[in-house]
Amino acid sequence: MAILYEDSVIVCDDDAITIKTYYFPVGSKRIPYTDIRHVEPFTMGAMTGKYRIWGMGLSPHWFHLDVARPRKTEALLLDVGALIKPIITPDDCSAVRAILKEKTRR
């Protein structure tokens, strides 16, 4: 499989996106592009996940482990048809969003 994008927290290949350090204590989650219903840009602030290193608060959004998240403002919300929606914080949101748009046609 050809890797289209990779950083310390995300890998996009030809078939799926893999979110590294998704599960506790360490474990990745692989989401096939066919399972992604919608991708939405998500702006993080003090009250909306910027300082959430891992897990979820009162909202149904799951933040994978990313110790660099406090220095980031952009994220992507993935609707995979479940109650809990992963929010990913790749180093290059626009590159990952372009890949997801092409692969999911959404």
Buried (B, 14 or more C-beta within 10 A) or exposed (E): EEEBBBBEBBBBBEEBBBBBBBEEEEEBBEBEBEBBEEBEEBEBEEEBBBEBEBEBEEEEBBBBBBEEBEEBEBBBBBBBEEEEBBBBBBBEBEBBBBBBEEBBEE
